Amino acid sequence: MSLTKCFLIPVFFAATLAAADSQVATGMNAFTTATYKQLAPGGANLILSPFNAATALTMALAGARGTTASQMQSVLHIHYDASYPAALDSVFTSVTTAANSGGNQLHSANGLWVQKGFSIVPAFQNTLATHFHAPPSPVDFQSDPDGARAEINRWTEQHTNDKIQNLFPAGSLNIRTRLVLTSAIYFYGKWQDPFSAARTKPAPFTLATGATTEANFMNQTVRTGYAETPDSQLLEMQYAGSGIVFDVLLPKTTGGLSPLESSLTTERLTAWLAGISPREVRISLPRFRAESQFSLSGALSAMGMPAAFTPQADFSGIEPKRSLSISDVVHKAFIDVAEEGTEAAAATGVIMALTSAPQPQPPVVFRADHPFLFLIRDTKSGVILFIGRLTSPR
């Protein structure tokens, strides 16, 4: 089965979450920090949407049973029962409902692509149609896998404003593929306080090695969210008319990103973000674009769900013969941070095949001229939608 998800990020404020919705957010963020730490080794720029990946995996989890299901629940940090898909749908709906305001855009869609003539359990089909809004679409993986792949890739591109292209590369779907689940999301958010392009200036950005490269720094002084830990500065900028924010965690030393990543836990991140309050901040932030692509199979197995990738996988909630296993999980994400706002998208594919107000203070200086970690998150639910790092702006 293949799940694809492209992600658009919304913008809004809202009321207190129901308990079930709060549990969704808690599990999502635990999965976020765990996944990020699995993928963090190495020095390249990084962007991913664990929220997107978790939603895609939850679509597969709806048909998992036995050890396969329990391992997936453990990795996703959730208790999956009949109420969970509705709770997940509620969180996403509340985020997206208020997103398309203030010049912001949020577009999302899901799909279920099934081999023609392949029978799936009605309850699974109903769950995806009702809570993921993904009725089945017949394709022919057996006779024309490349044609099916091209059709699903086109669908993904259309629902991510062409930012996620060729999610499934040549050969990734074959005659043994039986299901592909797709979910697409695209986000464009305008800053509440946009930067003036006239104030963008080139300046040095120091790499973790100590070498420097030139970057175009956006500059402004504005009252915005700010906090400090002993080792880092935290900046929070809002998107217009919303509760969606962009957080930057900037180590106080050039080589501080790796220790920050190593210490990252959901509890610490929550505590750091809770300390944010309005301050006058003199901001210098590099304008940047980043794109990442991964196979998540190894990371997910290492995190504790190896059974889903073996001939012993139990997806009998999709088809009772237990003939399906996950052959790969692919993820691709994109972000563009500029003077007017942020554009972001992500896609996940799970391929299933046959088994085989204080006193006035002087402005704080926040100059992001060395590697940092960043988030895009919804302050109402607390869900982190994207997480990444910038190690080089070029």
Beta strands, then each sheet from edge to edge (+ up, - down):
strand 1: 3-5
strand 2: 46-48
strand 3: 105-115
strand 4: 136-139
strand 5: 177-190
strand 6: 201-206
strand 7: 212-228
strand 8: 232-238
strand 9: 244-251
strand 10: 277-286
strand 11: 288-295
strand 12: 324-337
strand 13: 341-354
strand 14: 364-367
strand 15: 372-378
strand 16: 384-390
sheet 1: 1+ 5+ 3- 4-
sheet 2: 1+ 5+ 13- 12+ 11-
sheet 3: 2+ 16- 15+ 9- 8+ 7- 6+
sheet 4: 2+ 16- 15+ 9- 8+ 7- 10+ 14+
end
